[in-house]
Amino acid sequence: MNKVLITADLVLTGHADQEIRDGAVLVDAGVITAVGTAAELAATVEPGVRRLHCPGATVLPGLIDCHVHLAFDAGPDPVRAVAEAAPDELAAAMADRAGQLLAAGVTTVRDLGDRDALTIELRASIASGRTAGPRILAATAPLTLPGGHCGFLGGGVTTDDDIRRQIARNAAAGADLIKVMASGGALTPGGPRMWESQFTRAQLRLIVEEAARHGLEVAAHAHGTAAIADCVEAGVRTLEHCSWRTADGVTYDPEVTRRIIENDIAVCRCISGDWQLFLQQLGPDRAESMATVIRDMREAGVRFIAGTDAGVPGARFGDYVGMLEFFASLDFTPADVLDMATVNAARALGLTDTGALRPGLRADLLVVDGNPLHDLAALRRVRHVFMNGRHESV
């Protein structure tokens, strides 16, 4: 019998303000079949059903990390590490990193740039149960300029025909979405600066249209204020980083923010668990500017989703909760933060089968000691993880 009845002091069923005290979730063959009070469900299940009683715990949807790079090692020089690794060596390391994410309660990840489409094989291995890890949505090689940001991943394009061919290659490899490096970044030596645009608005629009022709949406790496504006008008689905950089610092544009909200574009701010060190390196003035912009966007109604950028220097795969604590430091409530990591993330990624605990959805769920609505650190105390109904050891 594949059924298991999980009972706990608290069950968070969707939006974090939707809770069941002394609740229960019934799982059968990878699917949630019932959610309710422990008393209600215990009275209806057959005597032989396995029961997992978790006193002092909370059951909630599995967490979603909307921005990872499984090919990167989170070390000081991930570019060299990924470029020089043999394919089998890199594939093994990526599987290990996927396992770290799952152990942290992450049951879905969106990988936004790898080498040789290795995430596709890993995705299949996880789906079959051969490898322990979260479900993967893979972008494969991100579109960039030759020698541009993350150009070492093989997605360099120049002309419109190059763009069409690269998107077709990614789609044929099995990509779940298209990633475009709309601006430069800090990771690639000799590449464009973070605020510098890599593509014109017309090219970005072509990327969105061509991706749609293959049934795919677009995630845009966009630090620069000009690149953010161009991505919004081009119709991307998510903005990664969205840090409003210019050559002079930070230049926030409320009108572009209005268009982000109007077009239902989600923002993945991509903060790693090592955010305190990051803020120290920025310095007090720049750190406060960043915090002010995030608060302004939130007040305007921007929908944030959770992402760690795991794999870049200092962004460890096992420290998902550190990223959530950054937003708590900016006065996001625990309920806001949990929604970023579950229901809002699922919606932004186009996933209708996860992100909540409802009958008919995948049995992606997490059991933690304590109540994360009172203390986000409870999410570090992982007791059980179920990924598509499989009870994973942690």
PAMI-210646 format. One line per field, with one value per residue (C-alpha): x negated, y, z; residue in three letters; residue number from 1. Coordinates in Angstrom, 2 decimals, decimal comma. Example, Ala and Ser with C-alpha at 12.3 -4.5 7.8 and 13.67 -1.06 7.14 Angstrom:
% PAMI-210646
c1 c(-12,30  -13,67) $
c2 c(-4,50  -1,06) $
c3 c(7,80  7,14) $
r c(ALA  SER) $
k c(1  2) $
END
This chain:
% PAMI-210646
c1 c(0,00  -1,43  0,76  -0,58  1,32  -0,84  0,42  -1,07  -0,22  0,18  0,78  0,25  2,30  1,53  1,14  -0,49  2,56  4,53  3,80  5,31  4,58  4,05  4,10  3,34  2,43  3,16  0,75  1,38  -0,98  -2,57  0,63  2,31  5,75  7,08  6,28  8,12  8,02  6,28  9,51  11,44  8,88  8,02  11,67  11,85  8,63  8,31  6,72  3,62  2,60  -0,84  -0,66  -3,40  -2,65  -4,69  -3,94  -5,33  -5,70  -4,30  -3,45  -3,75  -4,22  -7,69  -9,84  -10,65  -14,00  -13,37  -17,02  -19,88  -22,92  -23,59  -26,68  -28,40  -30,18  -29,57  -33,35  -35,47  -35,94  -32,87  -33,64  -36,88  -35,28  -32,47  -34,60  -37,36  -35,31  -34,89  -31,24  -30,88  -32,60  -30,35  -27,22  -28,08  -28,69  -25,36  -23,55  -25,17  -24,08  -20,54  -20,56  -21,63  -18,69  -16,24  -17,61  -16,92  -13,25  -13,42  -11,25  -11,35  -14,18  -14,54  -18,07  -18,90  -22,05  -24,19  -26,77  -26,04  -22,37  -23,48  -20,41  -18,23  -19,79  -19,73  -16,08  -15,24  -17,25  -15,44  -12,04  -12,67  -13,76  -17,34  -18,71  -17,50  -16,76  -14,06  -12,09  -14,12  -12,92  -15,89  -16,86  -20,02  -22,38  -21,36  -21,31  -24,12  -26,64  -29,77  -32,14  -29,24  -27,89  -28,12  -29,16  -31,28  -28,04  -27,74  -24,74  -26,48  -24,39  -24,83  -22,24  -18,49  -19,14  -21,59  -18,85  -16,37  -18,87  -19,92  -16,35  -15,58  -18,63  -17,57  -14,02  -15,22  -17,43  -14,35  -14,51  -11,54  -12,15  -14,55  -17,01  -18,43  -21,25  -19,71  -22,46  -25,98  -26,95  -29,74  -30,58  -32,19  -35,70  -35,91  -32,17  -29,82  -29,22  -26,14  -24,26  -25,16  -22,52  -23,52  -20,47  -18,22  -14,53  -13,77  -16,08  -14,49  -11,06  -12,28  -13,57  -10,19  -8,30  -10,61  -10,48  -6,67  -6,77  -8,32  -5,83  -8,37  -8,52  -11,51  -13,42  -15,62  -18,81  -18,50  -20,53  -20,55  -17,67  -17,56  -17,65  -14,82  -12,65  -13,39  -12,60  -9,28  -8,24  -9,46  -7,14  -9,44  -7,82  -10,28  -12,97  -16,06  -17,99  -16,17  -18,64  -18,12  -21,82  -23,22  -26,77  -26,07  -24,60  -20,94  -18,22  -14,77  -11,94  -8,42  -6,83  -8,64  -7,57  -3,97  -4,40  -5,96  -2,83  -0,47  -2,10  -2,10  -5,87  -7,38  -10,67  -13,28  -15,67  -18,22  -19,70  -21,97  -22,11  -25,35  -23,48  -24,94  -28,45  -27,13  -25,62  -28,88  -30,75  -28,27  -28,77  -26,01  -24,88  -24,54  -23,00  -20,36  -19,64  -19,05  -16,78  -14,80  -14,18  -12,95  -10,62  -9,33  -8,66  -6,86  -4,73  -3,83  -2,59  -5,43  -5,14  -8,46  -9,47  -12,22  -15,59  -19,08  -21,32  -22,83  -26,16  -27,62  -30,34  -29,07  -25,58  -25,51  -23,00  -22,01  -21,19  -17,85  -16,44  -19,16  -17,69  -14,23  -15,69  -17,00  -13,46  -12,35  -15,05  -13,25  -10,00  -8,40  -6,19  -6,85  -3,60  -4,81  -8,10  -6,51  -4,21  -7,25  -8,70  -5,54  -2,32  -3,78  -6,77  -4,58  -2,37  -5,31  -6,84  -3,55  -3,23  0,34  -0,46  -2,57  -3,09  -0,06  1,46  4,72  6,27  5,04  1,69  -1,72  -2,71  -5,58  -5,65  -7,89  -7,61  -9,58  -9,89  -8,14  -6,01  -7,63  -4,86  -6,36  -10,01  -11,43  -14,34  -11,88  -12,46  -16,01  -14,72  -13,64  -12,06  -10,64  -10,62  -8,24  -9,00  -6,24  -5,12  -8,55  -9,61  -13,19  -15,75  -17,28) $
c2 c(0,00  3,40  5,49  7,48  9,72  12,56  14,37  17,42  20,31  22,60  22,16  25,13  24,34  27,14  30,80  30,82  32,30  29,17  26,82  23,78  23,18  19,53  18,82  15,95  15,19  11,88  10,87  8,04  7,06  10,48  12,50  14,34  12,76  14,53  17,45  18,22  17,82  14,79  13,65  13,84  11,98  9,38  8,40  7,78  5,95  2,18  0,47  -0,63  2,83  3,91  6,79  9,35  11,27  14,47  16,19  19,73  19,99  21,85  20,35  22,77  22,62  21,71  24,79  26,12  27,68  29,69  30,40  27,91  26,84  23,19  23,25  25,83  24,83  27,96  28,32  31,38  30,52  28,66  29,65  27,66  24,82  24,35  24,98  22,53  19,68  16,48  15,81  12,74  14,54  17,58  15,43  13,65  16,97  18,33  15,26  15,81  19,46  18,45  16,16  19,04  21,11  18,30  17,78  21,47  20,97  22,20  19,99  22,07  24,10  26,18  25,83  28,96  28,00  24,89  23,31  20,74  20,48  18,21  19,25  17,40  14,03  14,81  15,84  12,46  10,56  12,35  11,86  8,12  7,82  6,80  10,01  11,91  15,54  18,08  18,34  20,41  23,02  23,51  26,46  24,76  27,29  30,92  33,31  35,85  37,64  35,80  36,47  38,02  37,18  33,38  32,97  30,00  27,99  27,96  30,19  33,02  34,68  37,73  37,86  37,25  33,94  33,00  33,70  31,51  28,66  28,74  28,73  25,83  23,93  24,49  23,40  20,30  19,43  19,51  22,95  23,95  27,67  30,11  32,20  35,42  37,47  40,85  42,69  41,99  40,47  40,18  36,52  36,65  38,15  40,69  40,67  43,66  45,53  44,69  47,78  47,38  45,93  42,96  42,96  45,58  45,75  44,39  41,41  40,71  40,82  38,35  36,05  36,12  35,52  32,74  31,05  31,20  29,50  26,54  26,75  28,28  31,39  33,59  34,37  37,46  38,18  41,96  44,13  47,32  49,78  50,08  46,29  45,88  48,32  46,57  43,14  44,35  45,73  42,57  40,42  38,22  36,06  36,67  39,23  37,81  40,15  43,34  45,52  48,77  49,38  52,28  53,52  55,99  53,52  52,57  54,29  53,00  53,65  53,56  53,69  50,52  48,95  49,83  47,97  44,97  44,72  45,40  42,63  40,17  39,72  38,08  39,29  36,85  39,02  36,19  36,60  33,91  32,75  34,71  38,01  39,63  39,41  40,66  43,74  44,40  44,29  46,72  49,24  50,93  53,44  50,96  48,35  50,82  51,82  48,16  47,64  50,80  49,74  46,30  47,86  50,35  47,55  45,50  48,48  49,08  45,49  43,61  39,83  38,50  34,87  33,01  32,23  31,76  31,85  28,73  27,87  31,36  32,29  32,00  30,81  27,36  24,76  23,72  27,20  28,03  29,48  32,12  33,78  33,86  35,45  38,33  39,27  38,93  41,47  43,91  43,47  40,90  38,83  35,10  34,51  36,76  34,91  31,46  32,52  33,64  30,16  28,18  29,45  32,58  30,68  27,92  30,47  32,35  29,11  28,01  25,00  24,06  20,79  22,01  24,94  24,07  21,13  20,25  17,02  16,19  17,99  16,32  15,18  17,66  18,52  19,30  18,57  20,82  21,09  24,19  26,82  28,81  31,43  32,34  31,60  31,08  29,19  26,30  25,65  24,64  21,87  19,50  16,32  14,78  15,61  14,09  14,66  13,48  11,18  9,62  9,86  11,06  10,48  13,72) $
c3 c(0,00  -1,06  1,18  4,11  6,51  7,84  10,95  12,66  14,95  11,92  8,19  5,84  2,78  0,35  1,10  4,49  6,18  5,22  8,10  9,76  13,44  14,34  10,63  8,33  4,72  3,02  0,25  -2,21  -5,03  -5,40  -5,16  -2,30  -1,91  1,19  3,48  6,71  10,45  11,87  13,46  10,17  8,09  10,72  10,84  7,09  6,14  6,11  9,14  7,22  6,05  7,22  9,69  10,19  13,37  13,78  17,09  17,43  13,64  10,65  7,26  4,33  0,56  -0,66  -1,21  -4,68  -5,61  -8,76  -9,56  -9,24  -11,25  -10,53  -12,75  -10,51  -7,31  -5,14  -4,84  -5,57  -9,26  -10,52  -14,12  -14,15  -12,20  -14,72  -17,80  -16,86  -15,39  -17,39  -18,28  -16,02  -13,14  -13,53  -13,82  -10,55  -8,79  -10,05  -8,69  -5,30  -5,29  -6,19  -3,17  -0,94  -2,15  -1,48  2,01  2,66  1,80  -1,80  -4,04  -7,25  -8,75  -11,88  -13,24  -15,21  -17,03  -17,30  -19,60  -22,29  -21,18  -18,32  -16,33  -18,82  -18,02  -14,29  -14,55  -16,06  -13,44  -10,60  -12,21  -12,51  -8,88  -9,71  -8,18  -5,13  -5,90  -6,60  -9,80  -12,27  -14,73  -17,03  -19,20  -20,60  -22,28  -21,63  -24,56  -24,29  -26,46  -27,60  -24,71  -22,80  -19,39  -18,95  -22,55  -21,44  -21,18  -24,97  -25,67  -27,50  -30,23  -32,45  -35,22  -35,27  -37,01  -34,24  -31,72  -33,56  -33,89  -30,24  -28,99  -31,33  -30,00  -26,41  -27,16  -28,98  -26,00  -23,78  -22,19  -20,03  -20,59  -22,22  -20,22  -21,64  -20,20  -20,95  -19,10  -17,95  -14,63  -12,11  -12,71  -16,16  -16,45  -19,26  -19,92  -19,98  -16,74  -14,72  -15,90  -19,57  -21,90  -24,04  -26,34  -27,88  -27,08  -30,56  -29,99  -26,61  -28,22  -30,85  -28,08  -26,33  -29,58  -30,74  -27,33  -27,44  -30,85  -29,04  -26,18  -23,78  -21,62  -20,89  -17,71  -18,06  -16,13  -15,85  -13,51  -15,56  -15,36  -19,16  -19,59  -17,06  -18,99  -22,29  -20,83  -19,46  -22,83  -24,59  -22,45  -20,35  -17,68  -14,83  -14,05  -12,35  -10,01  -11,09  -9,20  -11,17  -11,83  -13,82  -14,24  -11,42  -8,93  -8,48  -10,51  -9,66  -12,12  -10,61  -14,06  -15,16  -11,88  -12,72  -16,02  -14,20  -12,08  -14,99  -17,06  -14,13  -14,28  -11,21  -9,75  -8,44  -6,45  -6,10  -2,64  -1,26  2,33  2,72  2,36  5,48  4,08  0,74  2,42  4,24  0,94  -0,61  2,16  4,21  1,58  -1,30  0,98  2,13  -1,48  -2,37  0,64  -0,14  -3,73  -2,66  -0,11  -2,71  -5,19  -2,58  -1,53  -5,18  -5,47  -7,19  -6,81  -5,52  -5,84  -4,00  -5,56  -4,16  -7,27  -5,70  -7,28  -7,67  -5,17  -1,61  -2,58  -1,02  -2,14  1,36  2,67  1,12  4,33  4,58  1,50  3,09  6,21  4,10  3,13  6,75  7,62  5,30  7,25  4,96  7,24  7,57  5,67  2,82  2,71  2,69  -0,15  -2,17  -1,71  -2,53  -4,12  -5,75  -7,09  -8,54  -10,27  -11,78  -13,08  -14,61  -12,29  -11,51  -9,72  -6,79  -4,42  -2,26  -0,38  -2,11  -3,33  -6,82  -6,56  -6,48  -3,03  -2,70  0,97  3,87  7,59  9,94  13,70  15,01  13,33  10,48  10,75  14,11  13,35  9,85  11,42  11,83  8,10  8,94  11,20  8,45  9,73  6,53  2,81  0,29  -3,39  -5,71  -2,91  -2,33  1,29  1,00  3,73  5,02) $
r c(MET  ASN  LYS  VAL  LEU  ILE  THR  ALA  ASP  LEU  VAL  LEU  THR  GLY  HIS  ALA  ASP  GLN  GLU  ILE  ARG  ASP  GLY  ALA  VAL  LEU  VAL  ASP  ALA  GLY  VAL  ILE  THR  ALA  VAL  GLY  THR  ALA  ALA  GLU  LEU  ALA  ALA  THR  VAL  GLU  PRO  GLY  VAL  ARG  ARG  LEU  HIS  CYS  PRO  GLY  ALA  THR  VAL  LEU  PRO  GLY  LEU  ILE  ASP  CYS  HIS  VAL  HIS  LEU  ALA  PHE  ASP  ALA  GLY  PRO  ASP  PRO  VAL  ARG  ALA  VAL  ALA  GLU  ALA  ALA  PRO  ASP  GLU  LEU  ALA  ALA  ALA  MET  ALA  ASP  ARG  ALA  GLY  GLN  LEU  LEU  ALA  ALA  GLY  VAL  THR  THR  VAL  ARG  ASP  LEU  GLY  ASP  ARG  ASP  ALA  LEU  THR  ILE  GLU  LEU  ARG  ALA  SER  ILE  ALA  SER  GLY  ARG  THR  ALA  GLY  PRO  ARG  ILE  LEU  ALA  ALA  THR  ALA  PRO  LEU  THR  LEU  PRO  GLY  GLY  HIS  CYS  GLY  PHE  LEU  GLY  GLY  GLY  VAL  THR  THR  ASP  ASP  ASP  ILE  ARG  ARG  GLN  ILE  ALA  ARG  ASN  ALA  ALA  ALA  GLY  ALA  ASP  LEU  ILE  LYS  VAL  MET  ALA  SER  GLY  GLY  ALA  LEU  THR  PRO  GLY  GLY  PRO  ARG  MET  TRP  GLU  SER  GLN  PHE  THR  ARG  ALA  GLN  LEU  ARG  LEU  ILE  VAL  GLU  GLU  ALA  ALA  ARG  HIS  GLY  LEU  GLU  VAL  ALA  ALA  HIS  ALA  HIS  GLY  THR  ALA  ALA  ILE  ALA  ASP  CYS  VAL  GLU  ALA  GLY  VAL  ARG  THR  LEU  GLU  HIS  CYS  SER  TRP  ARG  THR  ALA  ASP  GLY  VAL  THR  TYR  ASP  PRO  GLU  VAL  THR  ARG  ARG  ILE  ILE  GLU  ASN  ASP  ILE  ALA  VAL  CYS  ARG  CYS  ILE  SER  GLY  ASP  TRP  GLN  LEU  PHE  LEU  GLN  GLN  LEU  GLY  PRO  ASP  ARG  ALA  GLU  SER  MET  ALA  THR  VAL  ILE  ARG  ASP  MET  ARG  GLU  ALA  GLY  VAL  ARG  PHE  ILE  ALA  GLY  THR  ASP  ALA  GLY  VAL  PRO  GLY  ALA  ARG  PHE  GLY  ASP  TYR  VAL  GLY  MET  LEU  GLU  PHE  PHE  ALA  SER  LEU  ASP  PHE  THR  PRO  ALA  ASP  VAL  LEU  ASP  MET  ALA  THR  VAL  ASN  ALA  ALA  ARG  ALA  LEU  GLY  LEU  THR  ASP  THR  GLY  ALA  LEU  ARG  PRO  GLY  LEU  ARG  ALA  ASP  LEU  LEU  VAL  VAL  ASP  GLY  ASN  PRO  LEU  HIS  ASP  LEU  ALA  ALA  LEU  ARG  ARG  VAL  ARG  HIS  VAL  PHE  MET  ASN  GLY  ARG  HIS  GLU  SER  VAL) $
k c(1  2  3  4  5  6  7  8  9  10  11  12  13  14  15  16  17  18  19  20  21  22  23  24  25  26  27  28  29  30  31  32  33  34  35  36  37  38  39  40  41  42  43  44  45  46  47  48  49  50  51  52  53  54  55  56  57  58  59  60  61  62  63  64  65  66  67  68  69  70  71  72  73  74  75  76  77  78  79  80  81  82  83  84  85  86  87  88  89  90  91  92  93  94  95  96  97  98  99  100  101  102  103  104  105  106  107  108  109  110  111  112  113  114  115  116  117  118  119  120  121  122  123  124  125  126  127  128  129  130  131  132  133  134  135  136  137  138  139  140  141  142  143  144  145  146  147  148  149  150  151  152  153  154  155  156  157  158  159  160  161  162  163  164  165  166  167  168  169  170  171  172  173  174  175  176  177  178  179  180  181  182  183  184  185  186  187  188  189  190  191  192  193  194  195  196  197  198  199  200  201  202  203  204  205  206  207  208  209  210  211  212  213  214  215  216  217  218  219  220  221  222  223  224  225  226  227  228  229  230  231  232  233  234  235  236  237  238  239  240  241  242  243  244  245  246  247  248  249  250  251  252  253  254  255  256  257  258  259  260  261  262  263  264  265  266  267  268  269  270  271  272  273  274  275  276  277  278  279  280  281  282  283  284  285  286  287  288  289  290  291  292  293  294  295  296  297  298  299  300  301  302  303  304  305  306  307  308  309  310  311  312  313  314  315  316  317  318  319  320  321  322  323  324  325  326  327  328  329  330  331  332  333  334  335  336  337  338  339  340  341  342  343  344  345  346  347  348  349  350  351  352  353  354  355  356  357  358  359  360  361  362  363  364  365  366  367  368  369  370  371  372  373  374  375  376  377  378  379  380  381  382  383  384  385  386  387  388  389  390  391  392  393  394) $
END
